[in-house]
Structures are given as structure tokens and as C-alpha cells.
Amino acid sequence: MKKKVVIGIIIAGVVAIGVAAAAIVISKNSQGQSSEPKDITTITMNAISGTPYFWSYTLENDGVVELLEEKKDEQDSEMVGTPYQISYKFKGVKPGEAKVTYDYASVADGYISERIVYKITVAEDLGTTSEIIDHAYGLEPAAPQPSPDATGPQDITEEAQDIEPGIQE
């Protein structure tokens, strides 16, 4: 548990300086017009190379939009900790709303450093817009959730044993 808290504090510090912050990036030309067709929305996530963290996503109501492209834009550097961006291009398929949930999680233990939820709205003319509807930090991967039919507050905490480094026989 202490290790996860320390990892969470370190990650929160990185996030606080903006290295792992998320942004919606829409390409603009010199006249301020989008260079993408209006039915394309591009969501760009920042990440750091050489860490055990990666972005993954889940798409709800995928009949409204489809993923056209997932592109990683790395800097020309061999240094660990170099920032890079991953861009996801979604195309509007039919009018409605879709929700995309991005998790920046550790491959080592599943700890979710950052979760960002976007709503993509597709208009009748298939024009798309996206907005952040939720943004959370430091989520336990398998944290128990209270039952929806339960009444009153519940204690959903659990004790985790600290594991000392070293060889165990």
C-alpha cells in the first residue's frame, strides 16, 4: 500500500507540472479553419517514454463514431522520460453521442494514474465535437464499488500487506 501511495505521489507531481496532462488538439490552418473535415475529431494525449505507463481506451456507443487512426508522435531522443503524444482520430458515423474513457495505467500493477472521459457528439450533418466530461487521478484498478441497492455509507477499504524487497524461499 505504501508503495502505491509513493507511486501515486510521484505521478501526481509529474501530472502537476503538466507533462501527462491531456488536451484536445484540433488542427488549424493559418485562417483559423480546421484542416480536418468537420466529421473528424482528434483527441491527443500526452505521455512519457520509458515508463511502465501507457494509454488505453474504451469506446461506448461505438456505432456513433469509428476510430480512424491512432498515431504516436515521439520526439527524436533516446532519453528515458521524453514526452510524446498519441493522437486518436474519430470520424462521425451517425448522429448521437459516444463516450471514450482513457486510462493512463501501469502495466506492472494496473494502477491508473489518470482517467479522462470524453464525450464526442455527432450532429445531423456528421460534424463532431468533443469535450472532457470527467477527469480523475490515482485510481486503484480493482477498487470495490458499493452495491447500487445498498443503503447508507459502506466501508470499502481493505488492508494490503507491505511486501519487503528481497528473495523469498
PyMOL commands that set and color helices and strands:
alter all, ss='L'
color gray80, all
select helices_A, chain A and resi 2-16
alter helices_A, ss='H'
color red, helices_A
select strands_A, chain A and resi 22-24+40-48+53-60+65-74+83-92+96-106+112-122+128-139
alter strands_A, ss='S'
color yellow, strands_A
deselect
rebuild
show_as cartoon
